[in-house]
Amino acid sequence: MNDVMLDPHLWLTLEAGDQARLERWLVSEGDVVRAGELLAQARLVHQTVDIAAPHTGVLESILVPEGDLIARGAVLARVIPL
């Protein structure tokens, strides 16, 4: 899978009306990333969560900019395998 998303289990901890926001990207488009490397951080209610690369590859595109709300099931970025 090339899509970078929030762990679906995190959504289960939120109540109706709670939101998630992408706080910051730790890498840039075009960067080579390794599986498990931290790519970004998101804020969910009262906690910050790390978002990791699903596999080794190149961060092709960032689809959710810093500061934007994250919709449930949204693709945040795409990593193309090497």
N, C-alpha and C positions, 0 to 999 in steps of 0.2 A: 504494500500500500504506500502510495506516495504522499498521501495527505497527512498534514500535521493538525491534530485536533486536541481539545481538552479530553482528558480521561472521562469517558461517559459515566463512570461511577461517581465522579465529583458532582454531577448534576443531581444525583440522588440525595445529596446532603443539603441541597438548597430548598427553601420553601417557595411557594408560589409568589411571584413578584420579585424574588431575589435576582440580582444581576451579577454578571461576570464582566470584567473589563480587562483588556490587554494593557498591562502597565508598560512593558518595554521589551524590545527585541535585543538580544545579546549578540546576534550575528546579523549579517547583511546579505541581501540577494547576491548570488554568485559565490558565496563562501562555500568551501568544502566542509562538511560536518560529519562527525562520526556517530554511529548508533549510540543512543543514550546521552549524547552531548546536550547540554542545556541550550535551548534556542531562544526562549522567551519566558517572561513571568506574567502571570495574570492574577488579578485580585478578585476573590470570591467572598463577598460579605466581610468577614473579619479575618481572612487568611490570604496569604500570598502563596500561589502554587507555581512550581516550575513546569515548563513544557519542554520535553526532550525530543530529539530527532528519532524517528521511528526506525531508521537504518542509515548506513553510511551513504553519502551522496552529495549532491550540490543543491543548495537552497535555491531553487529556481525562481520562486515568487512568494512574496509576502502579500496575503490577501486581506488581512485585518491590520490596519495601522495602529500604532501606539495611541492609547487613549480611547479607542472605540470599544463599544459594548460588544460582547461575544454572544451570538445567538446559540441556543442549544443545537448541537450537531454541526455547527459552522466549521468549515475548513479554514484554518488560520494561515496556512502556507503549504507549499508543495516542495518536496525533496525528491530529486531525480536520482535514482541509484547509479553508482559508479560501476 
